Amino acid sequence: MISFAEIDKANHGDYLKLLSAVSMLSGLFSESSVPFVNYRVAENIFCRSFSATNLSRSDTAFDAKYNSLGIGLKTFTCSKDNSIEKIAEFNSLSRVLKDFKGKDLALKLGEYRNERINLANRIYDIEKSLYHIVARKEKELLLYETDYEFIDVEKIHSVKENKASLQFEDGLNFYSFNYSKSTLFRRFVIPPKAYILPIEIIDDPYAVLLDLLGRKGFRPAVEQFVKGRDYVILPLYGRKGNEKFVFGKSGLNQWNASGRKRDLGEIYIPVPAELHKNYPNFFPKREIDFNLQIPTGEIFNAKLCQENSKALMTNPNKALSDWLLRKVLQLKEGELATIEKLDKLGFDSVIIMKKDNENFKVDIMKTNTYIEFCQDE
């Protein structure tokens, strides 16, 4: 199995150096002799060091993509040779999962977990996957790679349950599901041959910061990824009160609308009127073409259409449906998109990222991201 620590060491790269530097400043956050490395910082260091694509924003099964390899990045404190860590949340499915118990619940969790891995594989053209682990112990980091396998639902056994959780195994890994948080955990075992990175935590990290501030030549950071300027979130659904639903005859199901004969690939992504009101300059005007890049790198010709620019469409329109309905949602022609299908896969919104008025990107976003986007107004 590939070892990123060894790759970095052989190439005299920045990964081990940056991990070490961040760990040395642990005294800013804790008096412990166990190095502190925030998981987001670890993700950013990994992606920067290996020129990997950072997927953490979309919150799919993988945190990064390295060539065609999907990477799950984990950092955790570990005083023993193993640790049980979160690998998936199923909040959008909590109402469904509460109806299952024991092995039936384990089978359903395996199904949903595997569906989301397959979703990420489809969206980002992932061929293989693994976990890259940064385990934090006293005065050292242990780095290693381990399997990123589907849950083998055919081999689920040793199912145990109590009031708080369900535990089961599949012949390769141990899993635990927390009922109240609708969260699935997995046990990660540190191998004897993990790469050891010694860490000397600086006694007075504040002096280091003051020394840095005393130096000249710093380039001030430019605010990046500003809401409404660099990105917006679009919902793939509508709402009636607190209930979400996918429009039956518009949006993702525009092909099902009444009136004229329609192509089965006719769809659009809804653009709420409120978004135009709050961010009137984000999109080009109606019927003005722009490029829209999907996560695989393919670029579509797109534009806003219909009254009040309420529809984001591609030309040909089938390009959007081939990607979103067929590849991502895996719906057959004539099969309706539903909120239940979106909930099962763990997303109900898309993010549109803007480079300039002619170039945009799109990616999926986890369930309730659009609601959170609106609540920040």
Disulfide bonds with the S-S distance in Angstrom:
none
